[in-house]
Amino acid sequence: MEPPAHPLNVPFRPSLRFRLWYGLTALLVALVAVVAFASFSLFADLPAGITVGVAVFVVVLLVLFLAWTALYYASMEYELRDDELSWRRGVWFRRTGIVPYNRITNIDIRQGPLMRVLGISNLAVQTAGYSGQMVPEIVLEAMEHAEELRATLRSRVRMEAGGDGTGSGAPAPRPAAQGATDLLILEELRRIRTLLEARC
């Protein structure tokens, strides 16, 4: 049996295909921009030097974006802890956060055409505090085992809600000491009920 792709308390990053996904997306946007401007320059009869200058500018922006993408990828990290999902990211401005499992309401898998080709997906995690908004609290980007990760998160959410994590609805097993305490409390409640019934 294979070990889980995202075990508890072990930090993990998005797939390396994240960089390819961002790079190809930026390249497509740059190509569309250059072709659109070249068409406009022909229509408006602009000097060829302007078109070349714009093309060079777009290429420089593309190179800078690719360099930033590598730095951004290196800054990204997620971790499934016992009772929360933690994350961090950011090149110039570092952001970190935690999402307790007991606040998670929805976990959506999102996959565009290019992501489908690359075999990656985004997991959008919605929480009770963000349920009225269109933007999820956290998006786990470029995950290769998205279905497995969603199943793991859903299992943790169910366990935090008092289930056994299997989706059967069975309560989680209680420690023996807690069970003994519950019996003492129940016995005391029965005595109180008996006394109240005797007074009525």
PyMOL commands that place a pseudoatom at each C-alpha (Angstrom):
pseudoatom trace, name=CA, resn=MET, resi=1, chain=A, elem=C, hetatm=0, pos=[0.000, 0.000, 0.000]
pseudoatom trace, name=CA, resn=GLU, resi=2, chain=A, elem=C, hetatm=0, pos=[1.391, 3.393, -1.019]
pseudoatom trace, name=CA, resn=PRO, resi=3, chain=A, elem=C, hetatm=0, pos=[1.920, 6.018, 1.688]
pseudoatom trace, name=CA, resn=PRO, resi=4, chain=A, elem=C, hetatm=0, pos=[-0.426, 9.025, 1.488]
pseudoatom trace, name=CA, resn=ALA, resi=5, chain=A, elem=C, hetatm=0, pos=[0.699, 11.777, -0.876]
pseudoatom trace, name=CA, resn=HIS, resi=6, chain=A, elem=C, hetatm=0, pos=[0.216, 14.413, 1.845]
pseudoatom trace, name=CA, resn=PRO, resi=7, chain=A, elem=C, hetatm=0, pos=[0.871, 12.900, 5.315]
pseudoatom trace, name=CA, resn=LEU, resi=8, chain=A, elem=C, hetatm=0, pos=[0.086, 14.870, 8.470]
pseudoatom trace, name=CA, resn=ASN, resi=9, chain=A, elem=C, hetatm=0, pos=[2.675, 17.263, 9.907]
pseudoatom trace, name=CA, resn=VAL, resi=10, chain=A, elem=C, hetatm=0, pos=[4.900, 17.097, 6.815]
pseudoatom trace, name=CA, resn=PRO, resi=11, chain=A, elem=C, hetatm=0, pos=[5.183, 20.340, 4.797]
pseudoatom trace, name=CA, resn=PHE, resi=12, chain=A, elem=C, hetatm=0, pos=[4.614, 20.034, 1.056]
pseudoatom trace, name=CA, resn=ARG, resi=13, chain=A, elem=C, hetatm=0, pos=[4.731, 22.281, -2.001]
pseudoatom trace, name=CA, resn=PRO, resi=14, chain=A, elem=C, hetatm=0, pos=[2.679, 22.462, -5.175]
pseudoatom trace, name=CA, resn=SER, resi=15, chain=A, elem=C, hetatm=0, pos=[3.720, 20.316, -8.110]
pseudoatom trace, name=CA, resn=LEU, resi=16, chain=A, elem=C, hetatm=0, pos=[6.768, 21.526, -10.034]
pseudoatom trace, name=CA, resn=ARG, resi=17, chain=A, elem=C, hetatm=0, pos=[4.359, 21.817, -12.964]
pseudoatom trace, name=CA, resn=PHE, resi=18, chain=A, elem=C, hetatm=0, pos=[3.123, 24.977, -11.214]
pseudoatom trace, name=CA, resn=ARG, resi=19, chain=A, elem=C, hetatm=0, pos=[6.036, 26.857, -12.802]
pseudoatom trace, name=CA, resn=LEU, resi=20, chain=A, elem=C, hetatm=0, pos=[5.281, 25.402, -16.234]
pseudoatom trace, name=CA, resn=TRP, resi=21, chain=A, elem=C, hetatm=0, pos=[1.600, 26.305, -15.847]
pseudoatom trace, name=CA, resn=TYR, resi=22, chain=A, elem=C, hetatm=0, pos=[2.375, 29.925, -14.901]
pseudoatom trace, name=CA, resn=GLY, resi=23, chain=A, elem=C, hetatm=0, pos=[5.050, 30.167, -17.616]
pseudoatom trace, name=CA, resn=LEU, resi=24, chain=A, elem=C, hetatm=0, pos=[2.826, 28.844, -20.419]
pseudoatom trace, name=CA, resn=THR, resi=25, chain=A, elem=C, hetatm=0, pos=[-0.042, 31.079, -19.308]
pseudoatom trace, name=CA, resn=ALA, resi=26, chain=A, elem=C, hetatm=0, pos=[2.227, 34.135, -19.334]
pseudoatom trace, name=CA, resn=LEU, resi=27, chain=A, elem=C, hetatm=0, pos=[3.651, 33.136, -22.739]
pseudoatom trace, name=CA, resn=LEU, resi=28, chain=A, elem=C, hetatm=0, pos=[0.160, 32.853, -24.231]
pseudoatom trace, name=CA, resn=VAL, resi=29, chain=A, elem=C, hetatm=0, pos=[-0.807, 36.261, -22.827]
pseudoatom trace, name=CA, resn=ALA, resi=30, chain=A, elem=C, hetatm=0, pos=[2.428, 37.787, -24.185]
pseudoatom trace, name=CA, resn=LEU, resi=31, chain=A, elem=C, hetatm=0, pos=[1.865, 36.276, -27.656]
pseudoatom trace, name=CA, resn=VAL, resi=32, chain=A, elem=C, hetatm=0, pos=[-1.699, 37.595, -27.776]
pseudoatom trace, name=CA, resn=ALA, resi=33, chain=A, elem=C, hetatm=0, pos=[-0.497, 41.054, -26.698]
pseudoatom trace, name=CA, resn=VAL, resi=34, chain=A, elem=C, hetatm=0, pos=[2.292, 41.185, -29.303]
pseudoatom trace, name=CA, resn=VAL, resi=35, chain=A, elem=C, hetatm=0, pos=[0.051, 39.917, -32.131]
pseudoatom trace, name=CA, resn=ALA, resi=36, chain=A, elem=C, hetatm=0, pos=[-2.707, 42.361, -31.169]
pseudoatom trace, name=CA, resn=PHE, resi=37, chain=A, elem=C, hetatm=0, pos=[-0.296, 45.307, -31.086]
pseudoatom trace, name=CA, resn=ALA, resi=38, chain=A, elem=C, hetatm=0, pos=[1.373, 44.248, -34.357]
pseudoatom trace, name=CA, resn=SER, resi=39, chain=A, elem=C, hetatm=0, pos=[-2.053, 44.122, -36.024]
pseudoatom trace, name=CA, resn=PHE, resi=40, chain=A, elem=C, hetatm=0, pos=[-2.927, 47.531, -34.608]
pseudoatom trace, name=CA, resn=SER, resi=41, chain=A, elem=C, hetatm=0, pos=[0.398, 49.019, -35.742]
pseudoatom trace, name=CA, resn=LEU, resi=42, chain=A, elem=C, hetatm=0, pos=[-0.190, 47.771, -39.309]
pseudoatom trace, name=CA, resn=PHE, resi=43, chain=A, elem=C, hetatm=0, pos=[-3.701, 49.176, -39.286]
pseudoatom trace, name=CA, resn=ALA, resi=44, chain=A, elem=C, hetatm=0, pos=[-2.554, 52.525, -37.809]
pseudoatom trace, name=CA, resn=ASP, resi=45, chain=A, elem=C, hetatm=0, pos=[0.592, 52.583, -40.011]
pseudoatom trace, name=CA, resn=LEU, resi=46, chain=A, elem=C, hetatm=0, pos=[2.938, 53.002, -37.014]
pseudoatom trace, name=CA, resn=PRO, resi=47, chain=A, elem=C, hetatm=0, pos=[6.713, 52.884, -37.537]
pseudoatom trace, name=CA, resn=ALA, resi=48, chain=A, elem=C, hetatm=0, pos=[8.236, 49.385, -37.313]
pseudoatom trace, name=CA, resn=GLY, resi=49, chain=A, elem=C, hetatm=0, pos=[10.573, 50.581, -34.540]
pseudoatom trace, name=CA, resn=ILE, resi=50, chain=A, elem=C, hetatm=0, pos=[7.634, 51.076, -32.173]
pseudoatom trace, name=CA, resn=THR, resi=51, chain=A, elem=C, hetatm=0, pos=[6.365, 47.547, -32.783]
pseudoatom trace, name=CA, resn=VAL, resi=52, chain=A, elem=C, hetatm=0, pos=[9.848, 46.113, -32.180]
pseudoatom trace, name=CA, resn=GLY, resi=53, chain=A, elem=C, hetatm=0, pos=[10.206, 48.200, -29.012]
pseudoatom trace, name=CA, resn=VAL, resi=54, chain=A, elem=C, hetatm=0, pos=[6.882, 46.953, -27.658]
pseudoatom trace, name=CA, resn=ALA, resi=55, chain=A, elem=C, hetatm=0, pos=[7.838, 43.345, -28.499]
pseudoatom trace, name=CA, resn=VAL, resi=56, chain=A, elem=C, hetatm=0, pos=[11.163, 43.720, -26.652]
pseudoatom trace, name=CA, resn=PHE, resi=57, chain=A, elem=C, hetatm=0, pos=[9.359, 45.272, -23.670]
pseudoatom trace, name=CA, resn=VAL, resi=58, chain=A, elem=C, hetatm=0, pos=[6.913, 42.340, -23.546]
pseudoatom trace, name=CA, resn=VAL, resi=59, chain=A, elem=C, hetatm=0, pos=[9.786, 39.824, -23.725]
pseudoatom trace, name=CA, resn=VAL, resi=60, chain=A, elem=C, hetatm=0, pos=[11.590, 41.566, -20.831]
pseudoatom trace, name=CA, resn=LEU, resi=61, chain=A, elem=C, hetatm=0, pos=[8.371, 41.502, -18.776]
pseudoatom trace, name=CA, resn=LEU, resi=62, chain=A, elem=C, hetatm=0, pos=[7.970, 37.806, -19.575]
pseudoatom trace, name=CA, resn=VAL, resi=63, chain=A, elem=C, hetatm=0, pos=[11.517, 36.996, -18.411]
pseudoatom trace, name=CA, resn=LEU, resi=64, chain=A, elem=C, hetatm=0, pos=[10.994, 38.960, -15.181]
pseudoatom trace, name=CA, resn=PHE, resi=65, chain=A, elem=C, hetatm=0, pos=[7.682, 37.180, -14.585]
pseudoatom trace, name=CA, resn=LEU, resi=66, chain=A, elem=C, hetatm=0, pos=[9.310, 33.767, -15.074]
pseudoatom trace, name=CA, resn=ALA, resi=67, chain=A, elem=C, hetatm=0, pos=[12.033, 34.687, -12.570]
pseudoatom trace, name=CA, resn=TRP, resi=68, chain=A, elem=C, hetatm=0, pos=[9.375, 35.852, -10.101]
pseudoatom trace, name=CA, resn=THR, resi=69, chain=A, elem=C, hetatm=0, pos=[7.448, 32.597, -10.641]
pseudoatom trace, name=CA, resn=ALA, resi=70, chain=A, elem=C, hetatm=0, pos=[10.492, 30.556, -9.562]
pseudoatom trace, name=CA, resn=LEU, resi=71, chain=A, elem=C, hetatm=0, pos=[10.866, 32.669, -6.398]
pseudoatom trace, name=CA, resn=TYR, resi=72, chain=A, elem=C, hetatm=0, pos=[7.136, 32.486, -5.679]
pseudoatom trace, name=CA, resn=TYR, resi=73, chain=A, elem=C, hetatm=0, pos=[7.132, 28.706, -6.025]
pseudoatom trace, name=CA, resn=ALA, resi=74, chain=A, elem=C, hetatm=0, pos=[10.054, 28.432, -3.603]
pseudoatom trace, name=CA, resn=SER, resi=75, chain=A, elem=C, hetatm=0, pos=[8.118, 30.501, -1.043]
pseudoatom trace, name=CA, resn=MET, resi=76, chain=A, elem=C, hetatm=0, pos=[4.981, 28.322, -1.137]
pseudoatom trace, name=CA, resn=GLU, resi=77, chain=A, elem=C, hetatm=0, pos=[4.398, 25.700, 1.519]
pseudoatom trace, name=CA, resn=TYR, resi=78, chain=A, elem=C, hetatm=0, pos=[1.381, 23.873, 2.906]
pseudoatom trace, name=CA, resn=GLU, resi=79, chain=A, elem=C, hetatm=0, pos=[1.036, 21.535, 5.878]
pseudoatom trace, name=CA, resn=LEU, resi=80, chain=A, elem=C, hetatm=0, pos=[-1.782, 19.335, 7.122]
pseudoatom trace, name=CA, resn=ARG, resi=81, chain=A, elem=C, hetatm=0, pos=[-1.583, 19.437, 10.911]
pseudoatom trace, name=CA, resn=ASP, resi=82, chain=A, elem=C, hetatm=0, pos=[-3.655, 17.521, 13.443]
pseudoatom trace, name=CA, resn=ASP, resi=83, chain=A, elem=C, hetatm=0, pos=[-6.385, 20.180, 13.691]
pseudoatom trace, name=CA, resn=GLU, resi=84, chain=A, elem=C, hetatm=0, pos=[-5.610, 22.763, 11.001]
pseudoatom trace, name=CA, resn=LEU, resi=85, chain=A, elem=C, hetatm=0, pos=[-4.234, 23.455, 7.536]
pseudoatom trace, name=CA, resn=SER, resi=86, chain=A, elem=C, hetatm=0, pos=[-1.320, 25.901, 7.540]
pseudoatom trace, name=CA, resn=TRP, resi=87, chain=A, elem=C, hetatm=0, pos=[0.131, 27.769, 4.581]
pseudoatom trace, name=CA, resn=ARG, resi=88, chain=A, elem=C, hetatm=0, pos=[2.732, 30.371, 3.682]
pseudoatom trace, name=CA, resn=ARG, resi=89, chain=A, elem=C, hetatm=0, pos=[3.713, 32.181, 0.508]
pseudoatom trace, name=CA, resn=GLY, resi=90, chain=A, elem=C, hetatm=0, pos=[5.044, 35.468, -0.818]
pseudoatom trace, name=CA, resn=VAL, resi=91, chain=A, elem=C, hetatm=0, pos=[8.181, 36.817, -2.474]
pseudoatom trace, name=CA, resn=TRP, resi=92, chain=A, elem=C, hetatm=0, pos=[8.352, 40.411, -1.265]
pseudoatom trace, name=CA, resn=PHE, resi=93, chain=A, elem=C, hetatm=0, pos=[5.492, 40.305, 1.221]
pseudoatom trace, name=CA, resn=ARG, resi=94, chain=A, elem=C, hetatm=0, pos=[5.385, 37.021, 3.146]
pseudoatom trace, name=CA, resn=ARG, resi=95, chain=A, elem=C, hetatm=0, pos=[1.920, 35.794, 4.119]
pseudoatom trace, name=CA, resn=THR, resi=96, chain=A, elem=C, hetatm=0, pos=[1.156, 32.931, 6.471]
pseudoatom trace, name=CA, resn=GLY, resi=97, chain=A, elem=C, hetatm=0, pos=[-2.098, 31.601, 7.794]
pseudoatom trace, name=CA, resn=ILE, resi=98, chain=A, elem=C, hetatm=0, pos=[-3.987, 28.698, 9.294]
pseudoatom trace, name=CA, resn=VAL, resi=99, chain=A, elem=C, hetatm=0, pos=[-7.402, 27.262, 8.494]
pseudoatom trace, name=CA, resn=PRO, resi=100, chain=A, elem=C, hetatm=0, pos=[-8.884, 25.148, 11.315]
pseudoatom trace, name=CA, resn=TYR, resi=101, chain=A, elem=C, hetatm=0, pos=[-10.627, 22.053, 9.998]
pseudoatom trace, name=CA, resn=ASN, resi=102, chain=A, elem=C, hetatm=0, pos=[-13.743, 22.821, 12.026]
pseudoatom trace, name=CA, resn=ARG, resi=103, chain=A, elem=C, hetatm=0, pos=[-14.263, 26.042, 10.017]
pseudoatom trace, name=CA, resn=ILE, resi=104, chain=A, elem=C, hetatm=0, pos=[-14.043, 24.421, 6.564]
pseudoatom trace, name=CA, resn=THR, resi=105, chain=A, elem=C, hetatm=0, pos=[-17.398, 24.273, 4.768]
pseudoatom trace, name=CA, resn=ASN, resi=106, chain=A, elem=C, hetatm=0, pos=[-16.487, 23.515, 1.122]
pseudoatom trace, name=CA, resn=ILE, resi=107, chain=A, elem=C, hetatm=0, pos=[-13.480, 22.112, -0.751]
pseudoatom trace, name=CA, resn=ASP, resi=108, chain=A, elem=C, hetatm=0, pos=[-13.752, 22.619, -4.503]
pseudoatom trace, name=CA, resn=ILE, resi=109, chain=A, elem=C, hetatm=0, pos=[-11.415, 21.258, -7.184]
pseudoatom trace, name=CA, resn=ARG, resi=110, chain=A, elem=C, hetatm=0, pos=[-10.792, 23.680, -10.051]
pseudoatom trace, name=CA, resn=GLN, resi=111, chain=A, elem=C, hetatm=0, pos=[-9.013, 22.759, -13.264]
pseudoatom trace, name=CA, resn=GLY, resi=112, chain=A, elem=C, hetatm=0, pos=[-8.662, 24.746, -16.474]
pseudoatom trace, name=CA, resn=PRO, resi=113, chain=A, elem=C, hetatm=0, pos=[-7.784, 23.304, -19.901]
pseudoatom trace, name=CA, resn=LEU, resi=114, chain=A, elem=C, hetatm=0, pos=[-4.040, 23.892, -19.520]
pseudoatom trace, name=CA, resn=MET, resi=115, chain=A, elem=C, hetatm=0, pos=[-4.058, 22.448, -16.011]
pseudoatom trace, name=CA, resn=ARG, resi=116, chain=A, elem=C, hetatm=0, pos=[-5.892, 19.376, -17.312]
pseudoatom trace, name=CA, resn=VAL, resi=117, chain=A, elem=C, hetatm=0, pos=[-3.122, 18.815, -19.862]
pseudoatom trace, name=CA, resn=LEU, resi=118, chain=A, elem=C, hetatm=0, pos=[-0.478, 19.177, -17.126]
pseudoatom trace, name=CA, resn=GLY, resi=119, chain=A, elem=C, hetatm=0, pos=[-2.367, 16.905, -14.697]
pseudoatom trace, name=CA, resn=ILE, resi=120, chain=A, elem=C, hetatm=0, pos=[-2.712, 19.467, -11.884]
pseudoatom trace, name=CA, resn=SER, resi=121, chain=A, elem=C, hetatm=0, pos=[-5.650, 21.079, -10.079]
pseudoatom trace, name=CA, resn=ASN, resi=122, chain=A, elem=C, hetatm=0, pos=[-6.349, 23.838, -7.586]
pseudoatom trace, name=CA, resn=LEU, resi=123, chain=A, elem=C, hetatm=0, pos=[-8.181, 23.153, -4.328]
pseudoatom trace, name=CA, resn=ALA, resi=124, chain=A, elem=C, hetatm=0, pos=[-10.302, 26.086, -3.167]
pseudoatom trace, name=CA, resn=VAL, resi=125, chain=A, elem=C, hetatm=0, pos=[-10.979, 25.874, 0.577]
pseudoatom trace, name=CA, resn=GLN, resi=126, chain=A, elem=C, hetatm=0, pos=[-14.039, 27.793, 1.746]
pseudoatom trace, name=CA, resn=THR, resi=127, chain=A, elem=C, hetatm=0, pos=[-14.668, 28.446, 5.431]
pseudoatom trace, name=CA, resn=ALA, resi=128, chain=A, elem=C, hetatm=0, pos=[-17.624, 29.529, 7.525]
pseudoatom trace, name=CA, resn=GLY, resi=129, chain=A, elem=C, hetatm=0, pos=[-16.274, 33.072, 7.741]
pseudoatom trace, name=CA, resn=TYR, resi=130, chain=A, elem=C, hetatm=0, pos=[-15.857, 33.284, 3.957]
pseudoatom trace, name=CA, resn=SER, resi=131, chain=A, elem=C, hetatm=0, pos=[-18.996, 31.405, 2.877]
pseudoatom trace, name=CA, resn=GLY, resi=132, chain=A, elem=C, hetatm=0, pos=[-20.784, 34.596, 1.808]
pseudoatom trace, name=CA, resn=GLN, resi=133, chain=A, elem=C, hetatm=0, pos=[-17.912, 35.698, -0.416]
pseudoatom trace, name=CA, resn=MET, resi=134, chain=A, elem=C, hetatm=0, pos=[-16.854, 34.624, -3.894]
pseudoatom trace, name=CA, resn=VAL, resi=135, chain=A, elem=C, hetatm=0, pos=[-13.163, 34.305, -2.964]
pseudoatom trace, name=CA, resn=PRO, resi=136, chain=A, elem=C, hetatm=0, pos=[-12.077, 31.197, -0.979]
pseudoatom trace, name=CA, resn=GLU, resi=137, chain=A, elem=C, hetatm=0, pos=[-9.985, 31.630, 2.148]
pseudoatom trace, name=CA, resn=ILE, resi=138, chain=A, elem=C, hetatm=0, pos=[-7.086, 29.666, 0.665]
pseudoatom trace, name=CA, resn=VAL, resi=139, chain=A, elem=C, hetatm=0, pos=[-6.337, 28.034, -2.689]
pseudoatom trace, name=CA, resn=LEU, resi=140, chain=A, elem=C, hetatm=0, pos=[-3.897, 25.135, -2.750]
pseudoatom trace, name=CA, resn=GLU, resi=141, chain=A, elem=C, hetatm=0, pos=[-2.427, 25.578, -6.208]
pseudoatom trace, name=CA, resn=ALA, resi=142, chain=A, elem=C, hetatm=0, pos=[-1.125, 23.015, -8.694]
pseudoatom trace, name=CA, resn=MET, resi=143, chain=A, elem=C, hetatm=0, pos=[-1.860, 19.835, -6.742]
pseudoatom trace, name=CA, resn=GLU, resi=144, chain=A, elem=C, hetatm=0, pos=[-1.179, 16.525, -8.526]
pseudoatom trace, name=CA, resn=HIS, resi=145, chain=A, elem=C, hetatm=0, pos=[-3.266, 14.359, -6.165]
pseudoatom trace, name=CA, resn=ALA, resi=146, chain=A, elem=C, hetatm=0, pos=[-6.182, 16.744, -5.762]
pseudoatom trace, name=CA, resn=GLU, resi=147, chain=A, elem=C, hetatm=0, pos=[-8.869, 14.120, -5.162]
pseudoatom trace, name=CA, resn=GLU, resi=148, chain=A, elem=C, hetatm=0, pos=[-6.765, 12.348, -2.545]
pseudoatom trace, name=CA, resn=LEU, resi=149, chain=A, elem=C, hetatm=0, pos=[-5.930, 15.626, -0.814]
pseudoatom trace, name=CA, resn=ARG, resi=150, chain=A, elem=C, hetatm=0, pos=[-9.595, 16.645, -0.788]
pseudoatom trace, name=CA, resn=ALA, resi=151, chain=A, elem=C, hetatm=0, pos=[-10.535, 13.259, 0.702]
pseudoatom trace, name=CA, resn=THR, resi=152, chain=A, elem=C, hetatm=0, pos=[-7.889, 13.726, 3.424]
pseudoatom trace, name=CA, resn=LEU, resi=153, chain=A, elem=C, hetatm=0, pos=[-9.173, 17.211, 4.238]
pseudoatom trace, name=CA, resn=ARG, resi=154, chain=A, elem=C, hetatm=0, pos=[-12.789, 16.033, 4.314]
pseudoatom trace, name=CA, resn=SER, resi=155, chain=A, elem=C, hetatm=0, pos=[-11.798, 13.202, 6.660]
pseudoatom trace, name=CA, resn=ARG, resi=156, chain=A, elem=C, hetatm=0, pos=[-10.120, 15.680, 9.032]
pseudoatom trace, name=CA, resn=VAL, resi=157, chain=A, elem=C, hetatm=0, pos=[-13.175, 17.962, 8.875]
pseudoatom trace, name=CA, resn=ARG, resi=158, chain=A, elem=C, hetatm=0, pos=[-15.464, 15.044, 9.797]
pseudoatom trace, name=CA, resn=MET, resi=159, chain=A, elem=C, hetatm=0, pos=[-13.187, 14.042, 12.673]
pseudoatom trace, name=CA, resn=GLU, resi=160, chain=A, elem=C, hetatm=0, pos=[-13.239, 17.608, 14.020]
pseudoatom trace, name=CA, resn=ALA, resi=161, chain=A, elem=C, hetatm=0, pos=[-17.041, 17.515, 13.784]
pseudoatom trace, name=CA, resn=GLY, resi=162, chain=A, elem=C, hetatm=0, pos=[-17.115, 14.454, 16.061]
pseudoatom trace, name=CA, resn=GLY, resi=163, chain=A, elem=C, hetatm=0, pos=[-17.206, 11.618, 13.538]
pseudoatom trace, name=CA, resn=ASP, resi=164, chain=A, elem=C, hetatm=0, pos=[-14.726, 8.814, 13.073]
pseudoatom trace, name=CA, resn=GLY, resi=165, chain=A, elem=C, hetatm=0, pos=[-13.423, 10.255, 9.779]
pseudoatom trace, name=CA, resn=THR, resi=166, chain=A, elem=C, hetatm=0, pos=[-14.895, 7.499, 7.618]
pseudoatom trace, name=CA, resn=GLY, resi=167, chain=A, elem=C, hetatm=0, pos=[-18.073, 9.297, 6.645]
pseudoatom trace, name=CA, resn=SER, resi=168, chain=A, elem=C, hetatm=0, pos=[-20.193, 6.610, 8.348]
pseudoatom trace, name=CA, resn=GLY, resi=169, chain=A, elem=C, hetatm=0, pos=[-21.539, 9.039, 10.919]
pseudoatom trace, name=CA, resn=ALA, resi=170, chain=A, elem=C, hetatm=0, pos=[-20.186, 6.943, 13.777]
pseudoatom trace, name=CA, resn=PRO, resi=171, chain=A, elem=C, hetatm=0, pos=[-18.775, 8.941, 16.676]
pseudoatom trace, name=CA, resn=ALA, resi=172, chain=A, elem=C, hetatm=0, pos=[-15.048, 8.915, 17.201]
pseudoatom trace, name=CA, resn=PRO, resi=173, chain=A, elem=C, hetatm=0, pos=[-13.898, 6.378, 19.805]
pseudoatom trace, name=CA, resn=ARG, resi=174, chain=A, elem=C, hetatm=0, pos=[-13.431, 7.900, 23.237]
pseudoatom trace, name=CA, resn=PRO, resi=175, chain=A, elem=C, hetatm=0, pos=[-10.566, 7.184, 25.593]
pseudoatom trace, name=CA, resn=ALA, resi=176, chain=A, elem=C, hetatm=0, pos=[-11.412, 4.857, 28.473]
pseudoatom trace, name=CA, resn=ALA, resi=177, chain=A, elem=C, hetatm=0, pos=[-10.812, 7.572, 31.060]
pseudoatom trace, name=CA, resn=GLN, resi=178, chain=A, elem=C, hetatm=0, pos=[-13.251, 9.883, 29.326]
pseudoatom trace, name=CA, resn=GLY, resi=179, chain=A, elem=C, hetatm=0, pos=[-15.852, 7.082, 29.191]
pseudoatom trace, name=CA, resn=ALA, resi=180, chain=A, elem=C, hetatm=0, pos=[-15.533, 6.522, 32.962]
pseudoatom trace, name=CA, resn=THR, resi=181, chain=A, elem=C, hetatm=0, pos=[-15.984, 10.253, 33.577]
pseudoatom trace, name=CA, resn=ASP, resi=182, chain=A, elem=C, hetatm=0, pos=[-19.080, 10.267, 31.373]
pseudoatom trace, name=CA, resn=LEU, resi=183, chain=A, elem=C, hetatm=0, pos=[-20.576, 7.422, 33.436]
pseudoatom trace, name=CA, resn=LEU, resi=184, chain=A, elem=C, hetatm=0, pos=[-19.983, 9.347, 36.665]
pseudoatom trace, name=CA, resn=ILE, resi=185, chain=A, elem=C, hetatm=0, pos=[-21.645, 12.442, 35.197]
pseudoatom trace, name=CA, resn=LEU, resi=186, chain=A, elem=C, hetatm=0, pos=[-24.588, 10.372, 33.981]
pseudoatom trace, name=CA, resn=GLU, resi=187, chain=A, elem=C, hetatm=0, pos=[-25.021, 8.785, 37.421]
pseudoatom trace, name=CA, resn=GLU, resi=188, chain=A, elem=C, hetatm=0, pos=[-24.960, 12.197, 39.074]
pseudoatom trace, name=CA, resn=LEU, resi=189, chain=A, elem=C, hetatm=0, pos=[-27.577, 13.510, 36.631]
pseudoatom trace, name=CA, resn=ARG, resi=190, chain=A, elem=C, hetatm=0, pos=[-29.806, 10.536, 37.441]
pseudoatom trace, name=CA, resn=ARG, resi=191, chain=A, elem=C, hetatm=0, pos=[-29.563, 11.317, 41.162]
pseudoatom trace, name=CA, resn=ILE, resi=192, chain=A, elem=C, hetatm=0, pos=[-30.485, 14.940, 40.526]
pseudoatom trace, name=CA, resn=ARG, resi=193, chain=A, elem=C, hetatm=0, pos=[-33.475, 13.848, 38.437]
pseudoatom trace, name=CA, resn=THR, resi=194, chain=A, elem=C, hetatm=0, pos=[-34.605, 11.474, 41.186]
pseudoatom trace, name=CA, resn=LEU, resi=195, chain=A, elem=C, hetatm=0, pos=[-34.405, 14.270, 43.798]
pseudoatom trace, name=CA, resn=LEU, resi=196, chain=A, elem=C, hetatm=0, pos=[-36.326, 16.690, 41.559]
pseudoatom trace, name=CA, resn=GLU, resi=197, chain=A, elem=C, hetatm=0, pos=[-39.068, 14.105, 40.881]
pseudoatom trace, name=CA, resn=ALA, resi=198, chain=A, elem=C, hetatm=0, pos=[-39.376, 13.424, 44.632]
pseudoatom trace, name=CA, resn=ARG, resi=199, chain=A, elem=C, hetatm=0, pos=[-39.986, 17.133, 45.340]
pseudoatom trace, name=CA, resn=CYS, resi=200, chain=A, elem=C, hetatm=0, pos=[-42.754, 17.443, 42.712]
for i in range(1, 200): cmd.bond("trace and resi %d" % i, "trace and resi %d" % (i + 1))
show_as sticks, trace
zoom trace
